[in-house]
Amino acid sequence: MSIRLENVGIAVRDLEETIAFFTDLGLTVLGRDEVSGEWADTAVGLDGNHARIAMLQTPDGAGRLELFEYLHPDAIETEPTLPHEIGMHRVAFQVDDIDAALEVAARHGCFPLRGVARYEDVYRLSYVRGPSGIIVMFAQDLRAV
């Protein structure tokens, strides 16, 4: 059996705001759709599933995010995930300039949770609270300079 990661799906409060954030970071929109119907109910396991979706891709073509904004049922607001909570809580991107990535995030009102850390002489790292409370990690590989 072969296996590869297809995408990471993230439910968001505002699809357009979240698309703007990720496209400003360099991802591109591959497509958009509105999904509903029996097939969507079956795939997702949610009766009456109706959502607007967008598929985004990283510039290297290797990573994809599927963003979805629920139209029905109403989205359930939760507290933003904390870094130490069990379960999926962040999306990580390798960037060639972490300071530039943080400037882009700041233009969207998204700032580091604490600052920029240095892991030995290997990475500069920072967690940012993005749109809809998504934790986005930026990692700059210092060996690539």
N, C-alpha and C positions, 0 to 999 in steps of 0.2 A: 504494500500500500504506500502511495506517495502522499505527502501532505505539505501544504504551504499556507501561509497566512494570507487570507483574502483581504480583509479589512478589519478595522476596529469601528464599531458602531457606538455613537454617542447621542443620547436624547438631549435636546437643547430647548431652552426657553424661547429663543429668537433665532430662527434659521439665518436670516439675512445678516444679523450682527455677527454671528459665529462664522459665517462664510467670509465676511469682510476681514475678520481677525486672521483666519488661517490663510487667506489669499494674500494678505499683506505680508505674511511671513514667507510667501513663495510657493504655497501649494496652488494647484490649478483645479478648477471645477471641471470634472469629466462629464457630468450630467446632472440633471434634476428631474424629479418626477413627483407625482402624487399617487400614493398607493392605498388601496382599500380592496375589499372583496373577500370572498371565501379563501382564496389562495393566501392572502395576507394574514387573515385570521388564523389559518392553519399553521403557516410558517412561524408566526410570532407567538402563537398560543394565547391570543387576546381577541375576544369577540368584539366586532365593530371597529377593528383596527383601521384607522384612517390617518395618514401622516403625509407631510411634505418632506421629501428627502433630497439630499445632494451628496454626490460622491466626489471627494477631493483626492488629489494625488500629489505626492511629493515630487520635486523636480527630477529626481533620479528614476522615477517610475516604480520604485520598489515598495513604497508605503501608500496605503489608502485609508481615508477616514470616511465613514458613512455617517452623515449628520441627519437627524430626523427630528421634526417638530410635530408633535401630536395635535391633530385637529379633533380626534375622538378616539378613545375617551379623553376627557380632560387630563392634561399632564398633572402629575403629582409633584408638588414642590417638596424637596427634602433639604436638609442642611448640607452644605458642601462637605465632601469627603475630606477627612484629615489624613495626612500622610501615613499614620500608623494604623488606620482602620483596615480590617480584613476585607478583601475584595478588590476589584479593579478600581484604581483611583487616579491614574495619570497616563498621559501620552507623552512619550519622550522623542525629542528630535535632536539629531546631531546638527550643529550649525558651525559655520566657519568663523563667525564673529558673534560671540555671545552679547557683546555690548550693543551691536546693531539690532539683534533679535529683541533685546530688552527695550530698546528705543521704540521699535515697532509695537511691542506689547503695551508700552506706556501710552502710546497714542490712542489705544483702545481702552484706557483706564485700567490696565492689567499690570500689576506690579509683583516683584518677587515676594515670596512669603517672608523671607528674612534677608536675603542678599545673594551674593555670588560667592560660592565656595571653591576652594582649590583642592582637588584630590591628587596628592603628591605632585609630580610633574607631568601628570597624564591628562587631567580634565579640569576645566572650569565648569561649574554646574550651578543651576539655579532653578527652583520651582516657582512658577508664576500661577496665580489664580486667574484663569481665563474666563471667557463668556460662560454663562450658566454654571459658574463655579468649577469648571473643569480645571484640574491641575495639569499644567503643561510644563514638562521639564526641558530645559535647553542644556545641551552638553557640547562644549567646544573642546575638541581633541587637540591638546597642546603639542602632541608629537607630529601633527600634520603641518606645522608651520615651516 
